[in-house]
Amino acid sequence: MKRTILALFILSTFLVSAAVAQCNGSPYWAEFHKENMERWNKCEHTIGVENAGGLEVKWSFSPGVAVPAVVSGVVYGVTWDGTMYALNATNGSELWSYVTNCGSTPVAVANGAVYFGSCYNVYALDANTGALLWTYPTGLFIESAPTVADGVVYIGSDDRNLYALNANTGTLLWSYALRGEVSNCSPAVAHGVVYIAPGSGDYLYALNAKTGALLWTFEQSFIGSSPSIANGVVYIGSNPGAVYAVNAKTGALLWAYYTGGHIETTPAVANGFVYVGNDSFTEYALDANTGALLWSHRTGNFVASAAVANGVLYVNSDDTHMYLFNATTGAVLAGYYTGIPAWSPAVSNGMVYVSGGSTLYAFGLPSPTAK
């Protein structure tokens, strides 16, 4: 047993070191998927396994926002009543706000603009001032978080369409009719392909990101989460309780793991692990290559989509706690009381941003004591 624990510790240290070496992208958390589509911040090095138990609330802001994004020292998020806020990431002070008066989606920030859906419209605002750049109307309510790649905004609608919009002008480039409403599911874009599961249907779609042409479909009952993409594999959850690993080029099933509870959370993928939670209040860590169970942990209520950074797995639960796990071993590093059923966290620049319906919290390490 002691040898096993030592081996896991050595492996954990090695993987954290490897993650540092792999940091060649954005240090920000600019959209729901985190731009690499893995919900893994490879460039976060401040909070780690050794100090994750020492976080404290640095500031809070009310009301809460839906799944915040963090870019260049600013936290962006929209409340459920439709107010878009930009906040100073260090102290939580309000920089600007924009009111839509309608329920809104999580945001994506790219190229100096903030994109989100509100009722039947897609909005683009200037990230520095909050000025309206453009809007685009869809046929029905928008619940899908946008994803931005190569100058294109991809977003789904309850009118059963996936839209590709010019990020600068809002002009429609193409749309694709899906077999189901795109409810609470965000598209993922990687290597010129956009992947989307309607969330109310039985299909995962792979489309040419430039043209919208269908490349393949993967059919299983009640696919319920947004897809994540890593190393040529699409990972996605389903309401029957299965996690599927699908070949990103062909749509062929590679493996499936059945958790016994419905899955609507988006998988997070890091260092050969896939992390996903189900409605049995449990977070699972699976081998990304085989689907074998590596560890699991039960919380007191539903869990949101997890985030990974610097060897730490962050999981928010409706039991009003944020759990921090050693991402390799599953050991509990800390549990923080938030007082709210919180949505998916964002981790950036030594801070963890956690939000629910009433409050947005920013957690960080204590300030060094002045000498």
LINRA-V81241 format. One record per run of one state. SS is the DSSP state (@ for helix, = for strand, . for the rest). FROM is the first residue (numbers start at 1). TO is the last residue. If there is no record, write none. Layout:
((SS:FROM:TO) (SS:FROM:TO))
This chain:
((.:1:1) (@:2:21) (.:22:28) (=:29:29) (.:30:39) (=:40:41) (.:42:51) (@:52:54) (=:55:61) (.:62:68) (=:69:71) (.:72:73) (=:74:78) (.:79:82) (=:83:88) (.:89:93) (=:94:99) (.:100:103) (=:104:104) (.:105:107) (=:108:110) (.:111:112) (=:113:118) (.:119:120) (=:121:126) (.:127:131) (=:132:137) (.:138:146) (=:147:149) (.:150:151) (=:152:156) (.:157:160) (=:161:166) (.:167:171) (=:172:177) (.:178:181) (=:182:182) (.:183:187) (=:188:190) (.:191:192) (=:193:197) (.:198:198) (=:199:199) (.:200:200) (=:201:208) (.:209:213) (=:214:223) (.:224:227) (=:228:230) (.:231:232) (=:233:238) (.:239:241) (=:242:247) (.:248:252) (=:253:258) (.:259:267) (=:268:270) (.:271:272) (=:273:277) (.:278:281) (=:282:287) (.:288:292) (=:293:298) (.:299:302) (=:303:303) (.:304:306) (=:307:309) (.:310:311) (=:312:317) (.:318:320) (=:321:326) (.:327:331) (=:332:337) (.:338:345) (=:346:348) (.:349:350) (=:351:355) (.:356:359) (=:360:365) (.:366:371))
